[in-house]
Amino acid sequence: MDINGFGADLKNESQPENDKEKTQVRKRLLFFGRVQGVGFRYRLIRAAKSLGLVGWVKNKADLSVEAEAQGEEKKIRLLVKYMRSVSGPTVTKVQSRRLPTVEGEKDFILRW
């Protein structure tokens, strides 16, 4: 499924929208399950960019995938929801922790 199919969720998730929901936040996301060797990072990058998020994603030695995503809180929630639903990878658990925002980031990139 394409991230655009989740557009209705994005619009309906937080009605009415207020300034708090538009505030930029940054989250460290750890995805566990069958998330390496299945195109997970590339799908995450594509989805994050389409949502207007910035940050990065990388594989970890323990076979999980780590990402830092920055943007509107509701868009980060939508990214996680989408990544749990894609076919191929199997996300069994996601850990999320809020971080300080990073100024000057312009893109969502792959880290090694």
C-alpha positions as CSV (number, residue, x, y, z in Angstrom):
1,M,0.0,0.0,0.0
2,D,1.2,3.5,-0.8
3,I,1.5,6.1,1.9
4,N,-1.0,8.2,0.0
5,G,-3.6,5.7,0.9
6,F,-3.1,6.8,4.5
7,G,-4.0,10.4,3.6
8,A,-7.5,10.2,5.1
9,D,-5.9,9.0,8.3
10,L,-3.7,12.0,8.3
11,K,-6.6,14.4,7.9
12,N,-8.9,12.6,10.4
13,E,-6.3,11.8,13.1
14,S,-6.3,15.1,14.9
15,Q,-9.4,17.1,14.2
16,P,-9.6,20.0,15.0
17,E,-5.9,20.7,14.4
18,N,-4.2,23.1,16.9
19,D,-0.8,24.7,17.2
20,K,0.5,22.0,19.5
21,E,0.0,19.4,16.7
22,K,1.8,21.6,14.2
23,T,4.9,22.0,16.4
24,Q,8.0,20.3,15.1
25,V,9.1,17.3,17.2
26,R,11.9,14.7,16.8
27,K,11.6,11.1,17.7
28,R,14.0,8.2,17.7
29,L,12.2,5.1,16.4
30,L,13.4,1.5,16.8
31,F,11.6,-1.1,14.6
32,F,11.9,-4.7,15.5
33,G,10.9,-7.8,13.6
34,R,11.8,-8.8,10.0
35,V,12.9,-5.4,9.0
36,Q,16.4,-5.9,7.4
37,G,17.0,-7.3,3.9
38,V,13.4,-6.6,2.8
39,G,13.5,-3.0,1.6
40,F,12.3,-1.5,4.9
41,R,14.6,1.4,5.1
42,Y,14.0,2.5,1.5
43,R,10.2,2.4,2.0
44,L,10.6,4.3,5.2
45,I,12.6,7.0,3.4
46,R,10.1,7.3,0.6
47,A,7.2,7.5,3.1
48,A,9.0,10.0,5.4
49,K,9.8,12.3,2.4
50,S,6.2,12.1,1.1
51,L,5.0,13.2,4.6
52,G,7.5,16.1,4.6
53,L,9.6,14.6,7.5
54,V,13.4,15.0,7.8
55,G,15.9,12.7,9.5
56,W,17.7,9.5,8.9
57,V,17.4,5.7,9.0
58,K,19.9,2.9,9.4
59,N,20.3,-0.8,10.2
60,K,21.5,-1.9,13.6
61,A,23.7,-4.8,14.4
62,D,20.9,-6.4,16.5
63,L,18.9,-6.7,13.2
64,S,16.5,-3.9,14.2
65,V,16.2,-0.6,12.2
66,E,16.7,2.8,13.9
67,A,15.4,6.1,12.6
68,E,15.2,9.7,13.7
69,A,12.2,11.5,12.3
70,Q,11.4,15.2,12.7
71,G,8.2,17.0,11.7
72,E,4.7,17.2,12.9
73,E,3.8,14.7,15.6
74,K,0.8,13.4,13.7
75,K,2.9,12.8,10.6
76,I,5.4,10.8,12.6
77,R,2.6,8.7,14.0
78,L,1.3,8.1,10.5
79,L,4.8,7.0,9.4
80,V,4.9,4.4,12.1
81,K,1.4,3.2,11.3
82,Y,2.2,2.9,7.6
83,M,5.5,1.0,8.3
84,R,3.6,-1.5,10.4
85,S,1.3,-2.2,7.5
86,V,3.6,-2.6,4.5
87,S,3.9,-6.0,2.9
88,G,7.2,-7.8,3.0
89,P,8.7,-6.6,6.3
90,T,7.1,-7.7,9.5
91,V,7.2,-5.1,12.3
92,T,6.6,-6.8,15.7
93,K,7.5,-3.9,18.0
94,V,8.3,-0.2,17.7
95,Q,9.9,1.9,20.5
96,S,9.7,5.6,20.3
97,R,11.4,8.3,22.3
98,R,11.2,12.1,22.0
99,L,14.5,13.9,21.3
100,P,15.5,17.6,20.9
101,T,14.9,18.9,17.4
102,V,17.8,19.4,15.0
103,E,18.0,22.6,13.1
104,G,19.0,22.8,9.5
105,E,18.1,19.3,8.3
106,K,16.6,19.4,4.8
107,D,16.1,15.7,3.8
108,F,15.5,12.2,5.0
109,I,18.6,10.1,4.4
110,L,20.0,6.6,4.7
111,R,22.8,6.3,7.2
112,W,25.4,3.5,7.4
